[in-house]
Amino acid sequence: MTVMLVISGVLLFVSAVLICYRAFGGPNSLDRLVGVDALLAIAICGLAVWAVYSRDTTVAPSIVALALVGFIGSVSIARFRVRDEQ
């Protein structure tokens, strides 16, 4: 089980590095928003992997809070964003 958790952590780290390119170098603001949402989802998955590895359930409220903040942030940015110059 430990091997699977380590593999999961490494894959999450690699995907986070690849998604940083999308978040920092996106051609427009919606591409950057998708990158930040993906990074948040990777952080949530990383916390879940850590909770399984450490067998500690006290991290569960922070997972829920991150998911809620990510959802509200994405909806508010998508709603009130200014159009990019083409």
C-alpha positions as CSV (number, residue, x, y, z in Angstrom):
1,M,0.0,0.0,0.0
2,T,2.9,2.4,0.8
3,V,4.3,1.9,-2.7
4,M,0.9,2.9,-4.3
5,L,0.7,6.0,-2.1
6,V,4.3,7.0,-3.1
7,I,3.5,6.4,-6.7
8,S,0.3,8.5,-6.3
9,G,2.3,11.3,-4.7
10,V,4.9,11.3,-7.4
11,L,2.3,11.4,-10.2
12,L,0.4,14.3,-8.4
13,F,3.7,16.2,-8.2
14,V,4.5,15.7,-11.9
15,S,1.0,16.7,-12.9
16,A,1.3,19.8,-10.7
17,V,4.5,20.8,-12.4
18,L,2.9,20.3,-15.8
19,I,-0.2,22.3,-14.8
20,C,1.9,25.2,-13.6
21,Y,2.8,25.9,-17.2
22,R,-0.9,26.2,-18.0
23,A,-1.6,28.4,-15.0
24,F,1.3,30.8,-15.5
25,G,1.5,30.9,-19.3
26,G,-2.0,30.5,-20.4
27,P,-2.9,32.7,-23.4
28,N,-6.0,34.1,-21.7
29,S,-7.6,34.4,-18.3
30,L,-9.9,31.4,-18.7
31,D,-6.9,29.2,-19.5
32,R,-5.2,30.5,-16.3
33,L,-8.4,29.8,-14.4
34,V,-8.5,26.2,-15.6
35,G,-4.9,25.8,-14.5
36,V,-5.5,27.2,-11.0
37,D,-8.6,25.0,-10.7
38,A,-6.5,22.0,-11.7
39,L,-3.8,22.9,-9.2
40,L,-6.5,23.1,-6.5
41,A,-7.8,19.7,-7.4
42,I,-4.3,18.3,-7.3
43,A,-3.8,19.8,-3.9
44,I,-7.1,18.3,-2.7
45,C,-6.0,14.9,-4.0
46,G,-2.6,15.3,-2.4
47,L,-4.3,16.0,1.0
48,A,-6.4,12.9,0.5
49,V,-3.4,10.8,-0.3
50,W,-1.7,12.2,2.8
51,A,-4.8,11.4,4.9
52,V,-4.7,7.8,3.7
53,Y,-1.0,7.5,4.3
54,S,-1.0,8.9,7.8
55,R,-4.4,7.4,8.7
56,D,-5.4,10.8,10.1
57,T,-9.0,12.0,9.4
58,T,-8.5,15.5,10.9
59,V,-7.5,16.7,7.4
60,A,-11.0,16.0,6.0
61,P,-12.5,19.4,6.9
62,S,-9.6,21.1,5.1
63,I,-10.3,19.0,2.0
64,V,-14.0,20.1,2.1
65,A,-13.0,23.7,2.7
66,L,-10.6,23.8,-0.2
67,A,-13.2,22.3,-2.5
68,L,-15.8,24.9,-1.4
69,V,-13.3,27.8,-1.8
70,G,-12.3,26.5,-5.2
71,F,-15.9,26.2,-6.4
72,I,-16.9,29.7,-5.2
73,G,-13.7,31.2,-6.6
74,S,-14.1,29.7,-10.0
75,V,-17.7,30.7,-10.2
76,S,-17.1,34.3,-9.1
77,I,-14.1,34.7,-11.5
78,A,-16.0,33.2,-14.4
79,R,-19.0,35.5,-13.7
80,F,-17.2,38.8,-13.2
81,R,-14.2,38.5,-15.5
82,V,-13.3,41.1,-18.0
83,R,-12.8,40.0,-21.6
84,D,-9.2,39.6,-22.7
85,E,-7.8,41.7,-25.6
86,Q,-7.5,39.6,-28.7
